[in-house]
Each structure stands twice: as C-alpha cells, then as structure tokens.
C-alpha cells in the first residue's frame, strides 16, 4: 500500500512548525487530556454527556468538538496542524487510512483492539500494527412505515398483500408507483421522502446507494479493490435513484435544495411511506416534532435495484468509521486518549453509554445479544446479521477513492436530478474521477 507523505493541503512550512511543537503540544498535566473531533452531528449531545461523565469519574478533561455535516475532512485538516490538535479522531475506512495513517498511533496495546471480533478487522500497517479501530456496526436500507403500508394493502388493486412479497426491484417499483398514484387516498405526499441532494447532505446517494453496485462489480472481477471501475451496474443504480426521484414528496428538480433533515422530517411526520437511511436514523425520527411513526411500525426493506440474485440479499451491514489516536500528541495525552476509548467501549459504565446513548452495535467480544440498543432499527440490523437465509451487503463504499470523489459524484447527481446533466455523463465522470483519484491516492 502506497504511503503518502502527509496531507497535501498542509504546507511544508506548517508541517515543520507543527513538528517543532510536538514536544510542547497537548496537556502538560501528568494524567493528560483528551480532545475528540466527532464526525456525526446527531451524536454530539450524547458525546458531550459521555465526556462529562468520564471527567467526573476520572478527573481527566475530555473536550468534544463536532464538525458540521459534510465538513469533517476539512475540519480535521484544519485542526490537526494546531498546537492543541485533536488527540482522538475518526477516519473513513481504507481510503481515509491512506491519507491519515501517518497521524495515527499504534493502538495494538489497547483493550478495544484486543477485543475486536474476527469479522470486523481494524486498519493496520503492513507489519500488522493496529492504527484504526472500528467501533460500530451499522446497517442501512429502505426504511418504511408499516402503518402506511397496511393502509396501502387495504386499497383496491394493491400490488401486494404483504410486504414480504417485495423481494425484487420490479415489485418495489410496482408498489412505489401505485402508492404515488394513490397518495391522496393514503394521506401522504409521496411514496418516498425527498432525495436530499444539497451539497454536504448527499452522502446517502454518493456512497450508500452506490455500495451494492460497486460490491457486485468487485464480485464479478474477483477483487476487493481496484483502480479501474466501469460502474457496470450504473443502470441498476439509476433504477432505484430514479424511483426515489419520480415517486417523491417533491418534484425531482427540487431535490438539489433538500437536506437530510427535510427528508427525515417528511418521513417522521407521515408525509412519505419510505426513506433510505440507516439504523442511526431512529433517534432523529423519534425526536422530530410531529412524529407519527410508531416504534413497532418502523421496518427495513433491502434496497432492490435489479442486481444479480438480490432476492438472496438483505440490507447493507458494515462499518466505515475507525478511531485513531493522534501520534503527534504528547505521550501522556495519547495514553489518556487510549484510556478513554477503552473505558467507553469496554467498561460497564462506558458500555451503557455506547448502547443506550450512542445506539451502537459494537464489534467487541464483551458485547452480547443483551447489549443491542433498545432501538427498533438497530434490533433489525442485529436480526439481519443473524439471518441465515439472507446475505447482507458489506460496506464496500469505504474503498471509494476520496471525499472529493464522493462530493463530485454528488454534484453530478444533483445536476442530473435538475435536468442539467445526462446520465451517460454522470457515468463517465464517475469512471474518470475514480481512475484519477485512485491513481493519485492509491497508486
């Protein structure tokens, strides 16, 4: 694996300056301090409470800063060169590791590294040194309100008698289009919530929706990762993307102005029967003002789009976020940070926060079935993992070349939705940008 010389956006002068400050950076307290740069805005409140609880228990200061949605990479690049830089941060899978591994300390001696389950490997160097530890297994698919589906099934000419009949793209399409035609009768504004294509809000389409098509291409080629992608299942991707756009609460030309909060609020308030998202969405749905979605009526459907043998597959399950300890932090701050991570994920007090407040399905051996979050979507992810009849799609989008690649793809999707870009151009840009980014970053 090619090793980069640091972050291209940080000048050589600032790097040298930062290096000279390493000895005096961070805390001078004997016990050290922790500064965590958090990736997910929706989990900020939980992490602030966790930091407070840890400080009260140990006396160690923990600062949590949360980057704005869609700006984590830029925020990390800006913060990492500072004197008081984050001691704990997150990287986005193997692609993120290529960029950040020089800033990631060896975590092999941590309890979290030792307790990792075999099926969720860490990020390691060529000599096996653990630099990044995965901390949550998550799942995503099409979330649906079963109460609206019950109402739909009762309508004249409904395409299904049970949601169990939806096992293919064709059947999903029939149901979605029929729901859209009957939206007034069903009391909804669209079969699907709006497709959020505002810049920085388009991650569900630039990564999650593209996950299974790229995984299938990898399977066909017999590789785990490649510098060349044909986007050979782009028609299947387009099938589902178009289905979202054309059977929505809004005209597709308005999708580029919509945010994740917009679409999740539409679903929560009963304006849409379905929305694509992951198990982390339940807290956002349940806390939305005017929420009508009952806890026992929220379910997952696989993201059917016409891929080979997709009736044998369930939702997408995996991880892309890994914790790293800043190797440029002082030794006491590094140790304090490792201690904090171990406490959070392996102590009884910490585990309670992980399960109840963060809602994580944690990939550590000390977690049992009883440690599944009390969350209807998280419980279904756990069930999907245990289901022997369906195979979940792994998270291959962690191999996407860079955040810039994802952002460019998202912008093209926005242009396509507004009618300013042809689909064949979206595909061409995807292939060309993938090749250019892979050559530059992975070489």
NORLINZI-V976314 format. One record per helix or strand of 3 or more residues. SS is the DSSP state (H for helix, E for strand). FROM is the first residue (numbers start at 1). TO is the last residue. If there is no record, write none. Layout:
<<SS,FROM,TO> <SS,FROM,TO>>
This chain:
<<H,12,24> <E,34,38> <H,41,58> <E,62,66> <H,72,80> <E,88,92> <H,93,103> <H,111,114> <E,130,134> <E,137,145> <H,146,153> <H,163,165> <H,169,181> <H,183,186> <E,190,192> <H,203,221> <H,234,246> <H,252,257> <H,260,268> <E,272,278> <H,281,286> <H,295,297> <E,298,301> <H,310,312> <E,313,318> <E,321,326> <H,331,346> <H,348,357> <H,369,371> <H,376,386> <E,391,393> <H,396,399> <H,403,417> <H,423,441>>
